Amino acid sequence: MAKEKEEKKFEELLTEVEEIVTSLENGNVDLDESIKKYTEAMEKVKLCSEKLESATKTVNKILTENGTLEDLEI
């Protein structure tokens, strides 16, 4: 059996969401397909949000002199 899909990058997911939104805005999609596309887009938005949250946590850490990561205090 094939391996699970490789995790997509944030930018790839965002592009896919933008493409779905564009197709929905064009209005050339029937109701059932619109609901399917909307659901797919929302799943991708959730993944984007999780990736952004993870990136924010990473960026908010600072490497100390002894090589450990600590929360950045502003």
C-alpha atoms as a printed R data frame, in Angstrom:
   type eleno elety resid chain resno       x      y       z
1  ATOM     1    CA   MET     A     1   0.000  0.000   0.000
2  ATOM     2    CA   ALA     A     2   1.171  3.547  -0.683
3  ATOM     3    CA   LYS     A     3   2.462  5.727   2.120
4  ATOM     4    CA   GLU     A     4   0.241  8.454   3.492
5  ATOM     5    CA   LYS     A     5   0.405 11.733   1.605
6  ATOM     6    CA   GLU     A     6   3.487 13.771   2.357
7  ATOM     7    CA   GLU     A     7   2.661 16.773   4.539
8  ATOM     8    CA   LYS     A     8   2.138 19.853   2.394
9  ATOM     9    CA   LYS     A     9   3.864 23.138   3.022
10 ATOM    10    CA   PHE     A    10   1.926 26.142   4.279
11 ATOM    11    CA   GLU     A    11   2.307 27.943   0.955
12 ATOM    12    CA   GLU     A    12   0.956 24.964  -0.994
13 ATOM    13    CA   LEU     A    13  -2.085 24.733   1.263
14 ATOM    14    CA   LEU     A    14  -2.733 28.456   1.005
15 ATOM    15    CA   THR     A    15  -2.559 28.323  -2.796
16 ATOM    16    CA   GLU     A    16  -5.054 25.453  -2.820
17 ATOM    17    CA   VAL     A    17  -7.422 27.413  -0.566
18 ATOM    18    CA   GLU     A    18  -7.148 30.429  -2.875
19 ATOM    19    CA   GLU     A    19  -7.961 28.239  -5.898
20 ATOM    20    CA   ILE     A    20 -11.025 26.801  -4.153
21 ATOM    21    CA   VAL     A    21 -12.231 30.272  -3.147
22 ATOM    22    CA   THR     A    22 -11.815 31.489  -6.728
23 ATOM    23    CA   SER     A    23 -13.829 28.566  -8.088
24 ATOM    24    CA   LEU     A    24 -16.582 29.199  -5.531
25 ATOM    25    CA   GLU     A    25 -16.637 32.931  -6.300
26 ATOM    26    CA   ASN     A    26 -17.062 32.220 -10.023
27 ATOM    27    CA   GLY     A    27 -20.403 30.608  -9.215
28 ATOM    28    CA   ASN     A    28 -20.028 27.847 -11.816
29 ATOM    29    CA   VAL     A    29 -20.211 25.064  -9.227
30 ATOM    30    CA   ASP     A    30 -23.440 23.325  -8.193
31 ATOM    31    CA   LEU     A    31 -24.550 23.307  -4.555
32 ATOM    32    CA   ASP     A    32 -23.278 19.825  -3.662
33 ATOM    33    CA   GLU     A    33 -19.864 20.516  -5.203
34 ATOM    34    CA   SER     A    34 -19.758 23.927  -3.482
35 ATOM    35    CA   ILE     A    35 -20.327 22.298  -0.103
36 ATOM    36    CA   LYS     A    36 -17.625 19.717  -0.831
37 ATOM    37    CA   LYS     A    37 -15.152 22.416  -1.906
38 ATOM    38    CA   TYR     A    38 -16.010 24.602   1.102
39 ATOM    39    CA   THR     A    39 -15.403 21.681   3.475
40 ATOM    40    CA   GLU     A    40 -12.095 20.905   1.780
41 ATOM    41    CA   ALA     A    41 -11.037 24.545   2.018
42 ATOM    42    CA   MET     A    42 -11.891 24.720   5.716
43 ATOM    43    CA   GLU     A    43  -9.806 21.608   6.415
44 ATOM    44    CA   LYS     A    44  -6.873 23.247   4.625
45 ATOM    45    CA   VAL     A    45  -7.420 26.501   6.541
46 ATOM    46    CA   LYS     A    46  -7.269 24.531   9.791
47 ATOM    47    CA   LEU     A    47  -3.951 22.975   8.744
48 ATOM    48    CA   CYS     A    48  -2.623 26.423   7.807
49 ATOM    49    CA   SER     A    49  -3.646 27.764  11.200
50 ATOM    50    CA   GLU     A    50  -1.888 24.897  12.986
51 ATOM    51    CA   LYS     A    51   1.274 25.478  10.946
52 ATOM    52    CA   LEU     A    52   1.218 29.208  11.738
53 ATOM    53    CA   GLU     A    53   0.746 28.511  15.440
54 ATOM    54    CA   SER     A    54   3.684 26.108  15.403
55 ATOM    55    CA   ALA     A    55   5.855 28.600  13.525
56 ATOM    56    CA   THR     A    56   4.931 31.353  15.974
57 ATOM    57    CA   LYS     A    57   5.957 29.191  18.922
58 ATOM    58    CA   THR     A    58   9.269 28.404  17.227
59 ATOM    59    CA   VAL     A    59   9.976 32.044  16.390
60 ATOM    60    CA   ASN     A    60   9.168 33.106  19.952
61 ATOM    61    CA   LYS     A    61  12.020 31.056  21.327
62 ATOM    62    CA   ILE     A    62  15.581 32.257  21.641
63 ATOM    63    CA   LEU     A    63  18.763 30.236  21.625
64 ATOM    64    CA   THR     A    64  20.656 30.823  24.857
65 ATOM    65    CA   GLU     A    65  24.429 30.854  25.247
66 ATOM    66    CA   ASN     A    66  24.484 27.226  26.403
67 ATOM    67    CA   GLY     A    67  22.559 26.107  23.306
68 ATOM    68    CA   THR     A    68  19.107 25.644  24.787
69 ATOM    69    CA   LEU     A    69  15.911 27.191  23.550
70 ATOM    70    CA   GLU     A    70  13.947 29.394  25.906
71 ATOM    71    CA   ASP     A    71  10.846 31.509  25.523
72 ATOM    72    CA   LEU     A    72  11.627 34.982  24.235
73 ATOM    73    CA   GLU     A    73  10.604 37.604  26.774
74 ATOM    74    CA   ILE     A    74   9.843 41.038  25.439
